[in-house]
Amino acid sequence: MKERIVLTVSQANSYIKRIFDENIYLCDLLLKGEISNFKAHSSGHMYMSLKDDKGVIRAVMFRSAAAKLSFRPENGMKVIAGGRISVYERDGQYQMYIETMQPDGVGALHIAFEQLKEKLNAEGLFAAEHKKPLPRFPKRVGVITAQTGAAIRDILNILSRRFPYAEVILYPVLVQGENAAASIAGAIEYMDSKKLADVLIVGRGGGSIEDLWAFNEEIVARAIYACETPIVSAVGHEVDFTISDFVADLRAPTPSAAAELTVPVQSDIINTIEYKKAQLCGAVLNNIKKLRVELGHMTDKQPMRNPQLRINDERLGLDQSLRNLERAYKAVLKSKEKELAVRASRLDGLSPLGVLGRGFAVVKNGETILKSVKQAKSGDRLGVTLKDGEICAIVE
């Protein structure tokens, strides 16, 4: 008769755990199922069950792994979880230790986008009554975007061509990567608190959903909502939509369109002034003609009083008033043209491209703009942006 082994409960659990841990199929696998009994603990750990129509298995995702998720797991969500199945020795229960998780059939970023959109919409961040009107004639336009790239070039070109009277203030930020959202939110808060502009353009050029993701972050959405300065969101191409677009006071399909929506056309303003001037001059002339007719009738009706001298004086006075009015309009137009020329000159002086044209350069180490020699070390490969292009340099 075979002799039986006597084990304690803990020894049995430990032995079973080793069997699980040494199994090549259970130590690294993907498990497909539906989330149930989900609980997000205050410690950051996530506890749940994964089930299908015939079975269920307990699972845990520790804080370090859960922090890397781009979406929020929910009951009923179908997922593919990666990790290992092992035994929790104290309770003698086997469970899955999840290291990675992705939605089954729908992208994680898409789910994160829809979840945040639903949350912020419920809080009223997209409500029309919170949208602020843009100023009709902004004196200062703030632009929050990358310092280099097509977006800033297009914005500066259109603003200077349409309305050179406006001063442009660029606040360079990161528009892609891990720290981009904080960079954008910080720029919005700073420019708004200092009242540096009458309207802000916030955005970047096109890219994938991953490239544009900084504008889907909650920190950026709340910074836009809290901003007292009107904001135009200008992210990506016409087909791209971000959370920032829904919160902003106005959504532009592209950065170029944002510049067009922000300022009027100078030539249209001048044409309007000329038209109003012509209308006013015509009205004055009609009144003069009317008064001359009335004076003529007075002369015919009262020939004995001989009012001709008074009539002549009134005519001279009216003619002089008309000449004075014309001179005043010419002086106003000349003053406005001179002021527009000064503003255009200031805009050119503030342009980043203008600064580069005076012999300066922008030195970057990867995505970081260098402000001190301490930020570079021997052997680093640097990018140097000049007015007509870029060169690479190695630090010796």
C-alpha positions as CSV (number, residue, x, y, z in Angstrom):
1,M,0.0,0.0,0.0
2,K,1.4,3.4,-1.1
3,E,2.4,5.6,1.8
4,R,0.6,9.0,1.8
5,I,2.4,12.3,2.4
6,V,1.2,14.5,5.2
7,L,1.3,18.2,4.4
8,T,0.1,21.3,6.2
9,V,-2.4,23.6,4.5
10,S,0.3,26.2,3.8
11,Q,2.6,23.5,2.4
12,A,-0.1,22.3,0.1
13,N,-0.9,25.8,-1.1
14,S,2.8,26.6,-1.6
15,Y,3.3,23.3,-3.6
16,I,0.3,24.1,-5.8
17,K,1.6,27.6,-6.3
18,R,4.9,26.2,-7.6
19,I,3.0,24.1,-10.1
20,F,1.2,27.1,-11.4
21,D,4.3,29.3,-11.6
22,E,6.4,26.6,-13.4
23,N,3.7,26.0,-16.0
24,I,4.8,27.6,-19.3
25,Y,1.2,28.3,-20.4
26,L,0.2,29.9,-17.2
27,C,3.2,32.1,-16.5
28,D,2.6,34.3,-19.6
29,L,-0.7,34.3,-21.3
30,L,-3.5,36.4,-22.7
31,L,-7.0,36.0,-21.3
32,K,-10.1,37.2,-23.2
33,G,-13.2,37.9,-21.2
34,E,-15.8,40.3,-19.8
35,I,-15.1,42.4,-16.7
36,S,-17.4,41.9,-13.7
37,N,-17.3,42.7,-10.0
38,F,-14.9,45.5,-10.8
39,K,-13.5,47.5,-7.8
40,A,-10.9,50.3,-7.9
41,H,-9.2,50.4,-4.5
42,S,-8.0,53.6,-2.9
43,S,-4.5,52.1,-3.0
44,G,-4.6,52.2,-6.7
45,H,-5.0,48.4,-7.1
46,M,-7.9,47.1,-9.3
47,Y,-9.8,43.9,-8.4
48,M,-12.2,42.2,-10.8
49,S,-13.4,39.0,-12.3
50,L,-13.0,37.9,-15.9
51,K,-15.8,35.8,-17.3
52,D,-17.3,34.2,-20.4
53,D,-20.6,32.3,-20.8
54,K,-19.1,29.2,-19.2
55,G,-16.7,30.3,-16.5
56,V,-15.1,33.0,-14.4
57,I,-11.7,33.7,-12.9
58,R,-10.7,36.2,-10.2
59,A,-8.1,38.8,-11.2
60,V,-6.1,41.6,-9.8
61,M,-4.1,44.5,-11.4
62,F,-1.7,46.2,-9.1
63,R,-1.2,49.9,-9.0
64,S,2.0,50.0,-11.1
65,A,0.3,48.3,-14.0
66,A,-3.1,50.1,-13.6
67,A,-1.4,53.5,-13.8
68,K,-0.3,52.7,-17.4
69,L,-3.9,52.2,-18.6
70,S,-5.2,54.9,-21.0
71,F,-8.8,54.0,-20.3
72,R,-10.9,53.2,-17.2
73,P,-12.1,49.6,-16.9
74,E,-15.8,49.1,-16.3
75,N,-18.2,46.2,-15.6
76,G,-19.4,44.7,-18.8
77,M,-16.4,45.8,-20.8
78,K,-14.8,43.1,-23.0
79,V,-11.1,43.0,-22.7
80,I,-7.9,41.1,-23.5
81,A,-5.7,40.8,-20.3
82,G,-2.1,39.8,-20.3
83,G,-0.3,38.4,-17.3
84,R,0.0,35.2,-15.3
85,I,-2.2,32.9,-13.4
86,S,-0.9,31.9,-9.9
87,V,-2.1,31.0,-6.4
88,Y,-2.7,33.4,-3.6
89,E,-1.2,31.1,-0.9
90,R,-3.0,32.5,2.1
91,D,-6.4,31.7,0.8
92,G,-5.5,28.9,-1.5
93,Q,-7.2,30.7,-4.4
94,Y,-5.9,30.9,-7.9
95,Q,-6.3,34.2,-9.8
96,M,-4.9,36.1,-12.7
97,Y,-2.3,38.8,-12.0
98,I,-2.9,41.3,-14.9
99,E,0.1,43.3,-16.3
100,T,-1.5,44.7,-19.4
101,M,-5.1,45.2,-20.6
102,Q,-6.7,46.4,-23.8
103,P,-10.3,46.6,-25.0
104,D,-11.4,43.8,-27.2
105,G,-12.4,45.2,-30.6
106,V,-12.2,49.0,-29.7
107,G,-9.0,51.0,-29.2
108,A,-8.1,52.0,-25.7
109,L,-7.6,55.7,-26.7
110,H,-11.0,55.7,-28.3
111,I,-12.6,54.4,-25.2
112,A,-10.6,56.9,-23.0
113,F,-11.8,59.7,-25.4
114,E,-15.5,58.7,-25.1
115,Q,-15.3,58.3,-21.3
116,L,-13.8,61.7,-20.7
117,K,-16.1,63.3,-23.3
118,E,-19.1,61.8,-21.4
119,K,-17.8,62.9,-18.1
120,L,-17.0,66.5,-19.0
121,N,-20.3,66.9,-20.9
122,A,-22.2,65.8,-17.9
123,E,-20.4,68.5,-15.8
124,G,-21.4,71.1,-18.3
125,L,-18.0,72.0,-19.8
126,F,-19.4,71.8,-23.4
127,A,-22.5,73.9,-22.7
128,A,-23.2,76.7,-25.2
129,E,-23.9,79.2,-22.4
130,H,-20.3,79.1,-21.3
131,K,-19.0,80.0,-24.8
132,K,-17.5,83.5,-24.9
133,P,-17.7,85.6,-28.1
134,L,-14.4,86.5,-29.8
135,P,-13.4,90.2,-29.9
136,R,-14.2,91.8,-33.3
137,F,-10.9,93.8,-33.5
138,P,-8.3,92.1,-31.3
139,K,-5.3,94.2,-30.5
140,R,-3.3,91.1,-29.2
141,V,-3.6,87.6,-30.4
142,G,-1.9,84.9,-28.3
143,V,-0.8,81.7,-30.0
144,I,-0.1,78.5,-27.9
145,T,1.7,75.9,-30.1
146,A,5.1,74.5,-31.0
147,Q,7.7,77.1,-31.8
148,T,8.6,75.4,-35.1
149,G,6.5,73.7,-37.7
150,A,3.8,74.4,-40.3
151,A,1.1,75.5,-37.8
152,I,2.9,78.5,-36.5
153,R,4.1,79.6,-39.9
154,D,0.6,79.4,-41.3
155,I,-0.9,81.3,-38.4
156,L,1.7,84.1,-38.5
157,N,1.4,84.4,-42.3
158,I,-2.4,84.7,-42.3
159,L,-2.6,87.1,-39.3
160,S,0.0,89.5,-40.8
161,R,-1.7,89.4,-44.2
162,R,-5.3,89.8,-43.0
163,F,-4.9,92.2,-40.0
164,P,-1.3,93.5,-39.4
165,Y,-2.8,95.9,-36.8
166,A,-2.9,93.0,-34.3
167,E,0.1,92.1,-32.2
168,V,0.9,88.4,-32.1
169,I,2.3,86.8,-28.9
170,L,3.7,83.3,-29.2
171,Y,3.9,81.0,-26.2
172,P,6.0,77.9,-27.3
173,V,4.8,74.6,-25.8
174,L,5.2,70.9,-26.3
175,V,2.4,69.6,-28.4
176,Q,3.2,65.9,-28.3
177,G,4.6,63.4,-25.7
178,E,4.3,62.7,-22.1
179,N,4.7,66.3,-20.8
180,A,2.7,68.0,-23.5
181,A,-0.6,68.3,-21.7
182,A,0.9,70.0,-18.7
183,S,2.9,72.3,-21.0
184,I,-0.3,73.4,-22.8
185,A,-2.4,73.8,-19.7
186,G,0.4,75.8,-18.0
187,A,0.6,78.2,-21.0
188,I,-3.1,78.8,-21.0
189,E,-3.2,79.5,-17.3
190,Y,-0.2,81.9,-17.5
191,M,-1.4,83.9,-20.5
192,D,-4.9,84.2,-19.1
193,S,-3.7,85.3,-15.6
194,K,-1.4,87.9,-17.1
195,K,-4.0,89.1,-19.6
196,L,-1.4,88.9,-22.4
197,A,-3.9,88.6,-25.2
198,D,-7.5,89.5,-26.2
199,V,-8.0,86.0,-27.8
200,L,-5.9,82.8,-27.7
201,I,-5.3,80.2,-30.5
202,V,-4.4,76.8,-29.0
203,G,-3.5,73.9,-31.3
204,R,-1.1,72.1,-33.6
205,G,-0.9,70.5,-37.1
206,G,-2.3,67.2,-38.0
207,G,-1.2,63.7,-36.9
208,S,-2.4,60.4,-35.5
209,I,-4.7,60.1,-32.5
210,E,-1.6,59.4,-30.4
211,D,0.1,62.6,-31.7
212,L,-2.9,64.7,-30.9
213,W,-3.6,63.1,-27.6
214,A,-2.4,65.9,-25.4
215,F,-5.4,67.9,-26.5
216,N,-7.7,65.1,-25.2
217,E,-6.2,65.3,-21.7
218,E,-8.5,66.4,-18.8
219,I,-5.9,68.9,-17.5
220,V,-6.0,70.8,-20.9
221,A,-9.8,70.7,-21.1
222,R,-10.2,72.1,-17.6
223,A,-7.6,74.8,-18.3
224,I,-9.6,75.9,-21.4
225,Y,-12.9,75.9,-19.4
226,A,-11.4,78.0,-16.6
227,C,-9.8,80.5,-19.0
228,E,-11.4,84.0,-19.1
229,T,-9.8,84.9,-22.4
230,P,-11.7,83.5,-25.4
231,I,-10.0,80.5,-26.9
232,V,-10.1,79.1,-30.5
233,S,-9.1,75.4,-30.7
234,A,-7.1,74.6,-33.8
235,V,-6.0,71.0,-33.6
236,G,-5.1,68.8,-36.6
237,H,-7.1,68.6,-39.8
238,E,-10.7,69.2,-40.5
239,V,-11.7,65.5,-39.7
240,D,-9.9,65.5,-36.4
241,F,-11.9,66.2,-33.2
242,T,-10.4,66.5,-29.7
243,I,-11.8,67.2,-26.3
244,S,-10.3,70.7,-26.6
245,D,-12.6,71.4,-29.5
246,F,-15.7,70.7,-27.5
247,V,-14.6,72.9,-24.5
248,A,-13.1,75.9,-26.5
249,D,-15.2,78.9,-27.3
250,L,-14.8,78.2,-31.0
251,R,-13.5,75.2,-32.9
252,A,-11.5,75.8,-36.1
253,P,-10.9,72.9,-38.5
254,T,-7.2,73.8,-39.0
255,P,-4.6,76.2,-37.5
256,S,-4.9,78.3,-40.7
257,A,-8.7,78.6,-40.4
258,A,-8.2,79.6,-36.7
259,A,-6.2,82.6,-37.8
260,E,-8.9,83.6,-40.3
261,L,-11.6,83.3,-37.7
262,T,-9.7,85.3,-35.2
263,V,-9.1,88.6,-37.0
264,P,-11.0,90.5,-39.7
265,V,-9.6,91.5,-43.1
266,Q,-8.0,94.9,-43.1
267,S,-9.0,95.7,-46.7
268,D,-12.7,95.0,-45.8
269,I,-12.5,97.5,-43.0
270,I,-11.0,100.1,-45.2
271,N,-13.7,99.5,-47.8
272,T,-16.4,99.8,-45.2
273,I,-15.0,103.1,-44.0
274,E,-14.8,104.4,-47.5
275,Y,-18.4,103.4,-48.2
276,K,-19.6,105.0,-45.0
277,K,-17.6,108.1,-45.9
278,A,-19.3,108.3,-49.3
279,Q,-22.7,107.8,-47.7
280,L,-22.1,110.6,-45.2
281,C,-20.7,113.0,-47.8
282,G,-23.7,112.3,-50.0
283,A,-26.1,113.0,-47.2
284,V,-24.4,116.3,-46.4
285,L,-24.5,117.4,-50.1
286,N,-28.2,116.5,-50.3
287,N,-28.9,118.6,-47.2
288,I,-27.0,121.5,-48.8
289,K,-29.0,121.2,-51.9
290,K,-32.2,121.1,-49.9
291,L,-31.3,124.2,-48.0
292,R,-30.3,126.1,-51.1
293,V,-33.7,125.3,-52.6
294,E,-35.5,126.4,-49.4
295,L,-33.4,129.6,-49.4
296,G,-34.3,130.2,-53.0
297,H,-38.0,129.9,-52.2
298,M,-37.5,132.4,-49.3
299,T,-36.0,134.9,-51.7
300,D,-38.9,134.5,-54.1
301,K,-41.5,134.9,-51.4
302,Q,-39.9,137.9,-49.6
303,P,-38.2,140.0,-52.3
304,M,-38.6,143.3,-50.4
305,R,-36.5,142.0,-47.5
306,N,-33.6,141.2,-49.8
307,P,-32.1,138.2,-47.8
308,Q,-29.5,137.6,-50.6
309,L,-26.6,138.6,-48.4
310,R,-27.6,136.2,-45.6
311,I,-28.2,133.4,-48.2
312,N,-24.7,133.9,-49.6
313,D,-23.2,133.8,-46.1
314,E,-25.1,130.6,-45.3
315,R,-23.9,129.0,-48.6
316,L,-20.3,129.9,-47.8
317,G,-20.6,128.5,-44.3
318,L,-22.1,125.2,-45.7
319,D,-19.3,124.9,-48.3
320,Q,-16.7,125.5,-45.6
321,S,-18.3,122.8,-43.4
322,L,-18.2,120.3,-46.3
323,R,-14.5,121.0,-46.9
324,N,-13.7,120.7,-43.2
325,L,-15.6,117.4,-43.1
326,E,-13.6,116.0,-46.0
327,R,-10.2,117.1,-44.4
328,A,-11.2,115.5,-41.2
329,Y,-12.0,112.2,-42.9
330,K,-8.7,112.3,-44.8
331,A,-6.8,113.0,-41.5
332,V,-8.5,110.0,-39.8
333,L,-7.7,107.7,-42.6
334,K,-4.1,108.8,-42.8
335,S,-3.8,108.3,-39.0
336,K,-5.2,104.8,-39.2
337,E,-3.0,103.8,-42.1
338,K,0.1,105.0,-40.2
339,E,-1.0,103.1,-37.1
340,L,-1.5,99.9,-39.1
341,A,2.0,100.3,-40.6
342,V,3.5,100.6,-37.1
343,R,1.6,97.5,-35.9
344,A,2.8,95.6,-38.9
345,S,6.4,96.6,-38.1
346,R,6.0,95.5,-34.5
347,L,4.5,92.2,-35.6
348,D,7.5,91.5,-37.9
349,G,9.8,92.3,-35.0
350,L,8.0,89.9,-32.6
351,S,7.9,87.1,-35.1
352,P,10.1,84.1,-34.2
353,L,11.1,84.0,-37.9
354,G,12.2,87.6,-37.7
355,V,14.3,86.9,-34.6
356,L,16.1,84.1,-36.5
357,G,16.6,86.5,-39.4
358,R,18.7,88.8,-37.2
359,G,21.3,86.1,-36.6
360,F,19.8,84.3,-33.7
361,A,19.3,80.5,-33.6
362,V,17.2,78.0,-31.6
363,V,19.2,75.1,-30.2
364,K,17.4,71.9,-29.3
365,N,18.5,68.7,-27.6
366,G,15.8,66.3,-28.8
367,E,12.6,68.0,-28.0
368,T,14.2,70.3,-25.3
369,I,15.1,73.9,-26.2
370,L,18.4,74.7,-24.6
371,K,18.6,77.8,-22.4
372,S,21.9,77.0,-20.7
373,V,25.2,75.2,-21.6
374,K,24.5,73.0,-18.6
375,Q,21.8,71.3,-20.5
376,A,24.3,69.8,-23.0
377,K,27.1,67.3,-22.5
378,S,29.9,66.1,-24.7
379,G,28.7,63.9,-27.5
380,D,25.1,65.2,-27.5
381,R,23.7,65.6,-31.0
382,L,22.0,69.0,-31.2
383,G,19.6,70.6,-33.7
384,V,20.2,74.2,-34.6
385,T,17.4,76.1,-36.3
386,L,18.5,79.1,-38.4
387,K,16.3,81.5,-40.5
388,D,16.7,79.3,-43.7
389,G,16.8,75.8,-42.3
390,E,18.3,73.5,-39.7
391,I,21.8,72.0,-39.1
392,C,23.0,69.3,-36.8
393,A,25.9,69.7,-34.4
394,I,27.8,67.4,-32.0
395,V,29.0,68.9,-28.7
396,E,32.7,68.5,-28.1
